[in-house]
Amino acid sequence: MLRARPWLGTLVEIRVDGLAEADAVAATDAAFAEIATIHRCMSFHEPDSDLARLHRARAGSAVQVDPHTWNVLQTALVFAEESRGCFDPTIAAQLVAWNFLPRPRDSGEPDPAASWSNIELLPESQVRLHRALWIDLGGIAKGYAVDCAIRILRNAGATAGGVNAGGDLAVFGAAAQTVHVRDPRAPQNTLPLLELRDAAVATSAGYFERRRAATGWLGPHVHGKRRGAVGTHSSVSVIAPSCMHADALTKIVLADARIAAKLLPRYGAQVCRYDSQRGWRTLRGE
């Protein structure tokens, strides 16, 4: 059974095998409901999301968030520390300034000096921001949603299945699935990149949404420490057991491949990367 619904800023497809039709419908309904919850909690656009409430809160005050949001923030902060700030969920101010994200409603100006280190996670799913800042979890939340949906399908007893959320995909079962990506040389076309079995892959590319500015090219991916655009001529696909980990690692590869190489073995990850100067290549962990 294959079903699709619009969530997470894309069309999410869920495939499930090995269940009776009624059970398959129930399993996919539950998976879509979980994705919808994650979308509503971590949307940068929704005025009642957890992120919107954090942006409106006074610096230093504790804000109750959904456990999903707390879990994703926890992992985001781990990646921020491990990547020496290359991955930073507080880069939303740059994306707003470049018109890749809308300005948060009823929110004051973010502190230019704020970073991931100003986010404190408290017990019972509470979060405290020590400086005024804007959080964007678009670099990790979609992969988390895919992982959660896969877990629901497995727990329902499915023998095989997959969740495809645009550039984030996870599959399980005996059969391998061919993964296609946009051809960076001709984005209107796709090309087969790899065969995926019982694993996840996340792809991030800056060339498709990039735009030229007076200072050079701008894109949707930001170096967390330098706050400049990265990957505007690149495409990165990371294969890992967890789609959330793969999703975050794509941004670290775009920001600093040397730092990413040190993290790949820790997360059981591999990388396929394209750039306009060197073409396709693999990145090995150190």
N, C-alpha and C positions, 0 to 999 in steps of 0.2 A: 504494500500500500504506500502511495506517495501523496502527500498533501502539502499545501503551501499557503502561507499567510504573510501579510506585510507587517514586519516588526523589525526593530533595531535599525531602522533606516534603510532596509533592504527587503527583498522577498526571501523569507525563511522557508526552506523545503525540509520536510521530515519524511524519511523513508523507514518503514518497519516491515520485517519479515518474520515468519514463524509463529504468528498469532492468529487466532480466529478473527474474523472481520470485526465483530463487536469489541473484542479485546484490543484490536489494533486501533480502532477509533478512539476508545477510551484512553489508551496509552498516548496517542498523538495529541488528543485534547489536553491531557495533563501536561505534556511537554510544552505545548503552545501556551498554556496558562502560566507555566513557570517562566517562559521567555517574556510573556507580557508583563509579569510582575517585575522582572529584572529591568525591562525597558522603562517602566514607569518610575522605578526607584532611582535609576541612574541616568535618566535623560537630561541632557543639558538644556533642552528646549522646553520641557514641560514646567509650568510655573509651580506645580505642587510636588515636584520630585524631591528626593532627599538632597540632591545637589543644590536645587534652588533654595531650599530652606537653609542649607549651610551658607550659601552666598548671602542670604539676607540676615543671618544671625550676627550679633555683635561679637567681635573678636574676643576670645577668652571664655565665651559661654559654651556650655555643653549642649549638644543637639542629639536627640534620639533619632536613629536611623534604622532602616530595615537590616536584619542580619545579612542579607545578600550584599548590601552596600558596604557594611562593615568588613565583610570577608574580602571583597574586591579591593577596598582601600588597604587592608592589611597586606595583601599580596603586592599591590602597587608600591607600597612603601618598602617592602623587601627588595623589589627590583630596583627602586630608586637608590637604595643604599648599595646594593651589589654592583650597580652600574656607575657608581660615583656621580649620580645625578644626571646621567644621560637620559634615563627614563624618569620623567617627573610629571605626576598627574596635575600639577598646578600651572601648566603652560597655557591654560585657556585664555589668559589675557592677550597673549600673542595672536592666538587664532581669532579672537574677537577683533583685534586691531587690524588684522589682515582680511577681515570679512569672511572667514571660513566658519565662524560661529556667531550667533546673534548675541547682542549684549544682554546679560541677565536683567530681568525686571526687578525694580525696587531694590537694587543692590548698589552699595557705595563703590568707590573706586578701589581696585585691588592695590595692595602695597607692592611697589616694584621690586622690593627686596625679598618678598615672600617666596618660599620654596616648599618642597615636600617635607622638610624638617620642621615646618610650622604646623603640621597636622599631628594631633595626638589622638590615639585611639584609647578609649576608656572602656571599662567593663560594661556589660549589659547593652552592647551595641550603641554606645554613645561616642560622639566625635567632638573634639574641641579644636578650633582653628585659632592659633596664637597670633596670627596676623590676618588682615583682610586679604582674601585670595579667592580665585575662581578655579574650580576643579573640573577637569575634563577626563572622564574615564573611557572615552571612545577608543583608547589604545589597548584596552584590556577587557572591558565589560562584555563585548560581543563574544569573545572566546569563552568567558566564564558562562555565559548563557548557553552556548553550545554544549559545554561540559555538563551542565545541569540537565539539559534535555536528554543527552545521551544516557545519563544515569537513570532517568525515569524510564526510558525504553528498556534498558537492561533489567531494571527491577521489575518491570512488567512481564518479564520472561521472553522477550523477543530474542530470537537466535541471531539476528543480523539487523542492521539498520544504519542510518546516517542522518546527520543534521548539517545542512548547508546554509550558512548565513552570509552570502556574498563571498567575501574573501576569507571566511573562517569556516572550516569543514572538519568534521570528525566522523569516522566510520568504525563499525565493529562487525565481526562475523568472519566466516572463512574466505569469502571472495574479496579480491582486491578491486579497488575502484580507480579508474584513470582520472587524474586531476588535471583540469585545463585552466590556464591562466590567460589573461590578455597578452597579446604579443606587443611588447613595448615599442617595437619598430612600426607596428600598424595596429593601434589599439582597437580598431573595429573588428579585428580577427582574434581568435584564440588559438592556443597551441597546447598539445599534451606535454605536461611537465614531469609527472611521476605517477607511479602506482602506489596506492595507499591501502594498507590493511591494518586494522586494529590500532589506529593512530589518528592524529589530528594534524592539520596543516593550516597555517594562517599566512596570508599574503598581504603585503602593504606596498603600495606603489605611489610615488609622488608625481609622476609625469602626467597622469590623466587629469588631475585637478590643478596643476600648477598654473601660475599666472606671472607675467612679467611685471616688475616694479622698477622704480628708478634705481634701486640699490641692487637689482638682480632678480633672480627667480624666487618666488614665494610658493609654499606648498602647505599641505595639511599636516606635515610632520615636523616637529620642532625638537632641536637639541635641548634637553632639559636644563643644562648648565649654561650654555652659551646663548640660548634663546634665539637662535637663528634657524632658518629653514634647512632641512636636510632631505636627501633622497628625491630631489625634484627631477632627476633624470634616471631614477633607479626603480627596480622592482625586487622585492625580497620575499621569499617563501621559506618559512621555518616549519620543519616537521618535528613533532614531539608527542609524547603520550598525552599531554594535556593541551587542549586548545587555548586555554587562558595563558599558559606559559608561552606557547608558540606565538600568540597574539602580541604579548608584551615584548618578546625577544625580537620580533621584526623591527620594532622601533629602535631597539638598542643597536641592532646591526646597521640600520640606516644612520644612526648617530655616530657610532664608533665601532668598527668591525673588530678592532683589537680587543676592546673590552668584552664584546660579545663572545669572541672566541674562547675567553676564559670561563664564560658561563655555560656554554653549550653542553659540555659533559655533565655538569651538575643537573641539568634538566633533561638529559637524554635526547638532545636536539641536534638536528642537522639543518644546513642552510643551502638553498639555491639562490643565487643573486645575479641580477642583470644590471649593468650600467652601460651607458652609451659609448664609453671608451673601451671597455674590456669585454663586453658581451656577457654571455652566461658563464658562471663559474660556481664552484662549491666553496663553502667556508668550513674549514676543519677546526674542531675544538682543540684547545691546548691543554 
